[in-house]
């Protein structure tokens, strides 16, 4: 064996409790994330709105905002 590829091994609970993440209820971004999710779940949200909201959510997750377009252009 030359490599081990492990998936799903993140300390997710601790991550969600850390105030610097958008998933922590104490984070200032948490409420906005919940609003975005609520809009994404609505059947009446247009495709254009869905795309814009998805981008906003992705940008909230990114450490380097300028990498967003790099991410989209990856094959």
C-alpha angles and dihedrals in degrees: 000000000000102000141027117205111194123186134188095024099128122127090240099167093054090045092054091052096051110102093220092067125082090232095064112097089223093058117104088225094055096084092049090049090053090050090051091050091049091053092046091054094053112101090214093060105114123235090250092051090047091054092047093047092047089053091050091051092047091049090052089056097047123096092200110039092193089063091069093090092043087056092052093050095052116111 
